[in-house]
Amino acid sequence: MKMISIVMVIDVVGALADGCLTENYYLLDNNKLKGSQDEGTQQLKTAISKGDSVVWSVVALECESYVDIVGVSLGGELEEKFALKKELYPYADIGFWKADIKSKIDSEHPYYLTLQVGNEANRMRTELPAYLINSES
C-alpha cells in the first residue's frame, strides 16, 4: 500500500495565451521505482497496485496564477471501482483528487484531467491521455 502522487506542472500564462493545454504542461509521479514510465511528459504512465491511493494535484509555474483540477476522467467503470473523489487539504482551500485502488488492473487505463485555468470561463481538458498501469506486469 502506497500513496502515489501525480503532479501536473502547468505554464498557466502559456495555456491562456494558446487557449489550450497542449505543450503547456507535464506530469510527474513518485513511483518510478515501481514501474512508472514517461516521467516529465504529457502521457505519464503511473504504475499502481491494489491497495494504493493515487492523488492528483497541480502546480502553476507562475506563483500568482490560478489553476485547479476540476475533474479527473477515468471512465465511469473505473471512477466507481476506485472511489474517485475531490478532497481539500486540512486547514487549506487547496483541492486535490484521490482514488483508492480497490482492485488490480490488467491493462493500461487512460485518464484525462480538466482544469480551471485563470477565471471561471477558462476550463481546459488535456488532449492526450495519461495512463494508470499495473505495477506488477
N, CA, C and O of each residue as an XYZ file, in Angstrom:
548
protein
N       0.839     -1.183      0.000
C       0.000      0.000      0.000
C       0.875      1.234      0.000
O       1.748      1.403      0.851
N       0.624      2.086     -0.967
C       1.465      3.265     -1.125
C       0.607      4.458     -1.535
O      -0.396      4.302     -2.232
N       1.007      5.642     -1.098
C       0.388      6.876     -1.565
C       1.195      7.340     -2.765
O       2.373      7.672     -2.636
N       0.566      7.364     -3.924
C       1.237      7.762     -5.161
C       0.753      9.154     -5.536
O      -0.445      9.375     -5.709
N       1.678     10.085     -5.660
C       1.352     11.462     -6.030
C       1.636     11.682     -7.503
O       2.741     11.428     -7.983
N       0.625     12.157     -8.211
C       0.788     12.577     -9.602
C       0.645     14.095     -9.603
O      -0.383     14.634     -9.192
N       1.679     14.766    -10.065
C       1.686     16.231    -10.066
C       1.727     16.726    -11.503
O       2.562     16.304    -12.302
N       0.808     17.630    -11.811
C       0.810     18.304    -13.105
C       1.451     19.668    -12.903
O       1.016     20.438    -12.047
N       2.470     19.968    -13.676
C       3.110     21.282    -13.657
C       2.658     21.998    -14.921
O       2.830     21.481    -16.025
N       2.080     23.186    -14.767
C       1.485     23.877    -15.910
C       2.007     25.306    -16.038
O       2.195     26.016    -15.050
N       2.231     25.694    -17.274
C       2.547     27.077    -17.631
C       1.208     27.761    -17.895
O       0.705     27.732    -19.019
N       0.633     28.375    -16.866
C      -0.692     28.979    -16.962
C      -0.720     30.091    -18.005
O      -1.655     30.169    -18.801
N       0.288     30.945    -18.008
C       0.335     32.050    -18.975
C       0.359     31.502    -20.401
O      -0.346     32.013    -21.271
N       1.154     30.478    -20.642
C       1.213     29.856    -21.960
C      -0.109     29.228    -22.357
O      -0.540     29.366    -23.502
N      -0.765     28.534    -21.422
C      -2.054     27.898    -21.707
C      -3.120     28.939    -22.031
O      -3.910     28.754    -22.956
N      -3.144     30.032    -21.271
C      -4.118     31.088    -21.546
C      -3.841     31.756    -22.888
O      -4.772     32.060    -23.633
N      -2.572     31.986    -23.200
C      -2.214     32.611    -24.481
C      -2.580     31.704    -25.654
O      -3.054     32.181    -26.686
N      -2.361     30.394    -25.497
C      -2.649     29.442    -26.575
C      -4.111     29.017    -26.615
O      -4.592     28.532    -27.639
N      -4.814     29.196    -25.507
C      -6.202     28.762    -25.437
C      -6.356     27.261    -25.248
O      -7.452     26.724    -25.409
N      -5.270     26.580    -24.908
C      -5.314     25.129    -24.693
C      -4.121     24.706    -23.844
O      -3.191     25.481    -23.618
N      -4.167     23.469    -23.383
C      -3.088     22.951    -22.546
C      -1.914     22.398    -23.338
O      -0.807     22.292    -22.809
N      -2.137     22.046    -24.591
C      -1.108     21.400    -25.404
C       0.220     22.136    -25.308
O       0.277     23.354    -25.480
N       1.287     21.393    -25.034
C       2.654     21.913    -24.914
C       2.863     22.842    -23.715
O       3.910     23.478    -23.600
N       1.874     22.922    -22.824
C       1.991     23.830    -21.687
C       1.968     23.134    -20.328
O       1.790     23.788    -19.301
N       2.148     21.812    -20.314
C       2.179     21.101    -19.041
C       2.985     19.815    -19.174
O       3.266     19.342    -20.275
N       3.345     19.271    -18.025
C       3.916     17.922    -17.985
C       3.519     17.271    -16.667
O       3.114     17.949    -15.722
N       3.639     15.949    -16.619
C       3.219     15.165    -15.463
C       4.387     14.391    -14.861
O       5.260     13.898    -15.574
N       4.384     14.297    -13.542
C       5.396     13.546    -12.789
C       4.690     12.715    -11.726
O       3.587     13.054    -11.296
N       5.330     11.624    -11.303
C       4.833     10.910    -10.129
C       6.002     10.441     -9.272
O       7.163     10.603     -9.648
N       5.692      9.868     -8.135
C       6.727      9.418     -7.203
C       6.844      7.890     -7.184
O       7.195      7.313     -6.155
N       6.555      7.234     -8.309
C       6.527      5.776     -8.314
C       7.376      5.155     -9.420
O       7.080      4.053     -9.883
N       8.417      5.845     -9.842
C       9.257      5.331    -10.924
C       9.903      3.990    -10.564
O      10.037      3.121    -11.426
N      10.300      3.815     -9.319
C      10.942      2.562     -8.905
C      10.010      1.358     -9.017
O      10.474      0.224     -9.136
N       8.707      1.595     -8.981
C       7.735      0.501     -9.106
C       7.218      0.342    -10.533
O       6.304     -0.446    -10.778
N       7.803      1.095    -11.484
C       7.456      0.869    -12.879
C       6.809      2.001    -13.642
O       6.466      1.821    -14.810
N       6.626      3.164    -13.031
C       6.066      4.285    -13.790
C       6.995      4.644    -14.942
O       8.212      4.487    -14.845
N       6.410      5.124    -16.029
C       7.161      5.420    -17.248
C       6.786      6.799    -17.786
O       5.749      7.367    -17.443
N       7.664      7.313    -18.638
C       7.416      8.575    -19.357
C       7.245      9.770    -18.419
O       6.388     10.626    -18.637
N       8.074      9.817    -17.371
C       8.077     10.949    -16.443
C       8.398     12.238    -17.194
O       9.228     12.242    -18.103
N       7.746     13.320    -16.816
C       8.029     14.619    -17.410
C       7.427     14.806    -18.786
O       7.829     15.705    -19.524
N       6.460     13.961    -19.141
C       5.767     14.096    -20.423
C       4.283     14.330    -20.158
O       3.841     14.358    -19.009
N       3.527     14.496    -21.232
C       2.083     14.647    -21.097
C       1.377     13.300    -21.021
O       0.192     13.240    -20.693
N       2.091     12.225    -21.319
C       1.481     10.897    -21.311
C       2.155      9.971    -20.293
O       2.555      8.851    -20.610
N       2.263     10.468    -19.080
C       2.823      9.706    -17.969
C       2.068      8.386    -17.802
O       0.844      8.340    -17.926
N       2.805      7.327    -17.523
C       2.216      6.026    -17.207
C       2.567      5.722    -15.753
O       3.710      5.396    -15.435
N       1.576      5.832    -14.882
C       1.782      5.643    -13.451
C       1.459      4.209    -13.059
O       0.349      3.724    -13.279
N       2.448      3.538    -12.474
C       2.280      2.155    -12.028
C       1.532      2.126    -10.699
O       1.905      2.809     -9.746
N       0.464      1.317    -10.652
C      -0.345      1.204     -9.438
C      -0.581     -0.264     -9.101
O      -0.483     -1.141     -9.960
N      -0.894     -0.508     -7.834
C      -1.237     -1.849     -7.345
C      -2.486     -1.755     -6.481
O      -2.826     -0.687     -5.973
N      -3.155     -2.875     -6.324
C      -4.302     -2.945     -5.419
C      -3.856     -2.482     -4.030
O      -2.814     -2.903     -3.529
N      -4.662     -1.610     -3.417
C      -4.353     -1.083     -2.091
C      -3.687      0.280     -2.097
O      -3.648      0.952     -1.067
N      -3.159      0.702     -3.250
C      -2.539      2.024     -3.353
C      -3.601      3.121     -3.330
O      -4.773      2.871     -3.614
N      -3.185      4.322     -2.992
C      -4.004      5.523     -3.160
C      -3.267      6.429     -4.130
O      -2.054      6.609     -4.025
N      -4.003      6.998     -5.074
C      -3.425      7.905     -6.067
C      -3.991      9.293     -5.814
O      -5.202      9.463     -5.668
N      -3.103     10.288     -5.763
C      -3.505     11.675     -5.536
C      -3.018     12.520     -6.702
O      -1.834     12.501     -7.037
N      -3.948     13.275     -7.331
C      -3.597     14.196     -8.409
C      -3.627     15.618     -7.863
O      -4.577     16.010     -7.186
N      -2.582     16.388     -8.162
C      -2.544     17.802     -7.793
C      -1.881     18.579     -8.924
O      -1.273     17.998     -9.823
N      -2.008     19.893     -8.863
C      -1.472     20.746     -9.925
C      -0.659     21.871     -9.305
O      -0.989     22.379     -8.234
N       0.415     22.252    -10.002
C       1.286     23.349     -9.580
C       1.464     24.279    -10.778
O       1.780     23.826    -11.878
N       1.263     25.574    -10.563
C       1.481     26.564    -11.618
C       2.928     27.034    -11.587
O       3.487     27.274    -10.517
N       3.531     27.165    -12.766
C       4.895     27.696    -12.834
C       4.948     29.138    -12.341
O       5.935     29.554    -11.736
N       3.892     29.894    -12.598
C       3.815     31.289    -12.160
C       3.041     31.322    -10.847
O       1.860     30.973    -10.819
N       3.676     31.728     -9.785
C       3.091     31.605     -8.445
C       1.802     32.403     -8.257
O       1.010     32.070     -7.376
N       1.570     33.431     -9.044
C       0.372     34.246     -8.874
C      -0.771     33.815     -9.783
O      -1.824     34.452     -9.782
N      -0.592     32.766    -10.547
C      -1.613     32.298    -11.482
C      -2.503     31.258    -10.824
O      -2.033     30.404    -10.072
N      -3.806     31.342    -11.118
C      -4.754     30.386    -10.539
C      -4.939     29.188    -11.460
O      -5.134     29.337    -12.666
N      -4.875     28.003    -10.871
C      -5.184     26.768    -11.598
C      -5.691     25.746    -10.589
O      -5.196     25.669     -9.464
N      -6.687     24.960    -11.005
C      -7.257     23.935    -10.137
C      -7.727     22.777    -11.000
O      -8.259     22.988    -12.090
N      -7.538     21.568    -10.525
C      -8.093     20.404    -11.219
C      -9.565     20.321    -10.834
O      -9.894     20.176     -9.656
N     -10.452     20.413    -11.827
C     -11.890     20.344    -11.556
C     -12.472     18.991    -11.945
O     -13.635     18.710    -11.654
N     -11.675     18.153    -12.598
C     -12.163     16.828    -12.945
C     -11.057     15.881    -13.350
O     -10.077     16.279    -13.980
N     -11.226     14.621    -12.981
C     -10.363     13.531    -13.431
C     -11.290     12.530    -14.099
O     -12.187     11.988    -13.454
N     -11.082     12.279    -15.384
C     -11.938     11.360    -16.134
C     -11.232     10.030    -16.308
O     -10.306      9.907    -17.111
N     -11.676      9.030    -15.547
C     -11.119      7.685    -15.640
C     -12.014      6.769    -16.467
O     -11.613      5.659    -16.815
N     -13.200      7.218    -16.777
C     -14.207      6.346    -17.368
C     -15.102      5.858    -16.246
O     -14.618      5.510    -15.169
N     -16.395      5.829    -16.487
C     -17.381      5.531    -15.447
C     -17.080      4.315    -14.602
O     -17.197      4.372    -13.377
N     -16.695      3.217    -15.226
C     -16.431      1.971    -14.504
C     -15.303      2.139    -13.490
O     -15.430      1.723    -12.339
N     -14.200      2.749    -13.921
C     -13.055      2.909    -13.020
C     -13.314      3.941    -11.932
O     -12.832      3.788    -10.810
N     -14.070      4.992    -12.246
C     -14.352      6.015    -11.237
C     -15.077      5.405    -10.044
O     -14.800      5.757     -8.897
N     -16.005      4.490    -10.316
C     -16.708      3.806     -9.230
C     -15.799      2.787     -8.551
O     -15.773      2.689     -7.325
N     -15.057      2.033     -9.350
C     -14.180      0.977     -8.838
C     -13.092      1.546     -7.928
O     -12.700      0.905     -6.953
N     -12.603      2.746     -8.244
C     -11.502      3.345     -7.498
C     -11.951      4.396     -6.493
O     -11.104      5.038     -5.872
N     -13.247      4.593     -6.313
C     -13.762      5.574     -5.350
C     -13.116      6.944     -5.551
O     -12.586      7.530     -4.607
N     -13.162      7.450     -6.779
C     -12.567      8.740     -7.126
C     -13.353      9.876     -6.483
O     -14.580      9.918     -6.568
N     -12.633     10.806     -5.835
C     -13.308     11.947     -5.211
C     -12.354     13.121     -5.056
O     -11.134     12.960     -5.011
N     -12.952     14.314     -4.976
C     -12.163     15.522     -4.727
C     -12.161     15.793     -3.228
O     -13.183     15.657     -2.555
N     -10.985     16.181     -2.715
C     -10.841     16.492     -1.294
C     -10.080     17.805     -1.142
O      -9.521     18.326     -2.107
N     -10.064     18.328      0.073
C      -9.295     19.534      0.395
C      -8.244     19.183      1.435
O      -8.487     18.376      2.332
N      -7.073     19.796      1.305
C      -6.059     19.632      2.335
C      -6.587     20.245      3.627
O      -7.241     21.287      3.586
N      -6.318     19.621      4.774
C      -6.797     20.167      6.049
C      -6.311     21.601      6.267
O      -5.153     21.927      6.006
N      -7.214     22.439      6.747
C      -6.914     23.835      7.090
C      -6.450     24.663      5.893
O      -5.760     25.669      6.061
N      -6.826     24.243      4.692
C      -6.440     24.986      3.484
C      -7.588     24.925      2.490
O      -8.491     24.097      2.608
N      -7.536     25.797      1.532
C      -8.547     25.833      0.485
C      -7.972     25.257     -0.806
O      -8.361     25.659     -1.902
N      -7.045     24.315     -0.666
C      -6.362     23.733     -1.819
C      -6.896     22.324     -2.031
O      -6.861     21.484     -1.132
N      -7.394     22.085     -3.247
C      -8.005     20.803     -3.541
C      -7.077     19.831     -4.242
O      -6.073     20.220     -4.840
N      -7.434     18.561     -4.156
C      -6.744     17.503     -4.884
C      -7.761     16.398     -5.157
O      -8.818     16.352     -4.527
N      -7.446     15.527     -6.080
C      -8.296     14.380     -6.392
C      -7.622     13.123     -5.887
O      -6.401     12.985     -5.958
N      -8.431     12.205     -5.377
C      -7.882     10.978     -4.807
C      -8.676      9.771     -5.297
O      -9.903      9.810     -5.394
N      -7.952      8.704     -5.600
C      -8.566      7.424     -5.948
C      -7.924      6.345     -5.092
O      -6.700      6.261     -5.000
N      -8.745      5.531     -4.475
C      -8.257      4.378     -3.718
C      -8.377      3.154     -4.620
O      -9.474      2.801     -5.053
N      -7.262      2.516     -4.898
C      -7.229      1.402     -5.843
C      -7.700      0.146     -5.113
O      -6.967     -0.436     -4.314
N      -8.928     -0.255     -5.400
C      -9.556     -1.351     -4.669
C      -9.379     -2.708     -5.335
O      -9.658     -3.741     -4.726
N      -8.914     -2.711     -6.591
C      -8.690     -3.988     -7.273
C      -7.564     -3.835     -8.283
O      -7.238     -2.729     -8.715
N      -6.987     -4.949     -8.644
C      -5.887     -4.972     -9.613
C      -6.410     -4.582    -10.996
O      -7.527     -4.939    -11.371
N      -5.594     -3.850    -11.744
C      -5.953     -3.558    -13.131
C      -5.104     -4.443    -14.040
O      -3.962     -4.772    -13.719
N      -5.678     -4.818    -15.172
C      -4.999     -5.748    -16.072
C      -4.320     -5.081    -17.257
O      -3.441     -5.673    -17.882
N      -4.718     -3.859    -17.569
C      -4.159     -3.200    -18.752
C      -3.974     -1.715    -18.471
O      -4.266     -1.240    -17.374
N      -3.489     -0.991    -19.465
C      -3.361      0.468    -19.331
C      -4.753      1.090    -19.341
O      -5.595      0.742    -20.169
N      -4.983      2.006    -18.421
C      -6.251      2.724    -18.381
C      -5.976      4.210    -18.584
O      -5.325      4.836    -17.748
N      -6.467      4.785    -19.692
C      -6.239      6.207    -19.936
C      -7.096      7.076    -19.010
O      -8.178      6.677    -18.581
N      -6.587      8.257    -18.718
C      -7.380      9.241    -17.993
C      -7.046     10.631    -18.527
O      -6.002     10.848    -19.140
N      -7.957     11.560    -18.277
C      -7.813     12.946    -18.705
C      -8.075     13.849    -17.506
O      -8.842     13.499    -16.609
N      -7.436     15.004    -17.499
C      -7.640     15.990    -16.443
C      -8.326     17.218    -17.026
O      -7.991     17.658    -18.126
N      -9.285     17.772    -16.289
C      -9.925     19.028    -16.660
C      -9.528     20.063    -15.618
O      -9.636     19.828    -14.414
N      -9.067     21.213    -16.102
C      -8.563     22.264    -15.214
C      -9.364     23.544    -15.365
O      -9.902     23.842    -16.431
N      -9.431     24.286    -14.287
C      -9.863     25.676    -14.364
C      -8.582     26.487    -14.366
O      -7.793     26.427    -13.422
N      -8.382     27.242    -15.431
C      -7.146     27.998    -15.618
C      -7.508     29.476    -15.654
O      -8.228     29.919    -16.548
N      -7.014     30.236    -14.690
C      -7.380     31.649    -14.632
C      -8.803     31.778    -14.112
O      -9.126     31.236    -13.055
N      -9.658     32.488    -14.839
C     -11.027     32.715    -14.360
C     -11.948     31.539    -14.693
O     -11.540     30.574    -15.338
N     -13.197     31.643    -14.239
C     -14.153     30.544    -14.395
C     -14.423     30.155    -15.840
O     -14.764     29.003    -16.108
N     -14.281     31.070    -16.763
C     -14.588     30.782    -18.165
C     -13.531     29.907    -18.833
O     -13.772     29.367    -19.913
N     -12.388     29.765    -18.218
C     -11.279     29.039    -18.846
C     -11.117     27.627    -18.300
O     -10.230     27.358    -17.490
N     -11.984     26.733    -18.752
C     -11.838     25.311    -18.422
C     -11.165     24.636    -19.595
O     -11.573     24.805    -20.744
N     -10.130     23.871    -19.296
C      -9.355     23.203    -20.341
C      -9.149     21.747    -19.953
O      -8.943     21.419    -18.785
N      -9.210     20.882    -20.960
C      -9.030     19.443    -20.744
C      -7.775     18.986    -21.467
O      -7.477     19.450    -22.568
N      -7.042     18.074    -20.843
C      -5.876     17.516    -21.523
C      -6.344     16.809    -22.789
O      -7.350     16.100    -22.780
N      -5.607     17.009    -23.873
C      -5.986     16.396    -25.144
C      -5.411     14.993    -25.282
O      -6.014     14.123    -25.910
N      -4.245     14.782    -24.693
C      -3.608     13.465    -24.727
C      -3.890     12.736    -23.418
O      -3.898     13.364    -22.359
N      -4.120     11.429    -23.467
C      -4.341     10.713    -22.217
C      -3.033     10.433    -21.487
O      -1.988     10.248    -22.110
N      -3.105     10.405    -20.177
C      -2.067      9.800    -19.344
C      -2.658      8.449    -18.934
O      -3.826      8.177    -19.210
N      -1.864      7.607    -18.279
C      -2.324      6.239    -18.038
C      -2.035      5.769    -16.625
O      -1.050      6.175    -16.008
N      -2.909      4.906    -16.122
C      -2.647      4.101    -14.942
C      -2.324      2.707    -15.458
O      -3.077      2.143    -16.252
N      -1.194      2.148    -15.004
C      -0.771      0.827    -15.469
C      -0.520     -0.089    -14.271
O      -0.313      0.378    -13.151
N      -0.542     -1.376    -14.519
C      -0.307     -2.372    -13.481
C       1.171     -2.389    -13.116
O       2.024     -2.571    -13.985
N       1.475     -2.203    -11.845
C       2.885     -2.183    -11.428
C       3.485     -3.585    -11.358
O       4.697     -3.731    -11.203
N       2.661     -4.597    -11.467
C       3.142     -5.972    -11.359
C       3.357     -6.637    -12.708
O       3.671     -7.825    -12.768
N       3.193     -5.887    -13.790
C       3.359     -6.517    -15.111
C       4.753     -6.318    -15.653
O       5.061     -6.783    -16.751
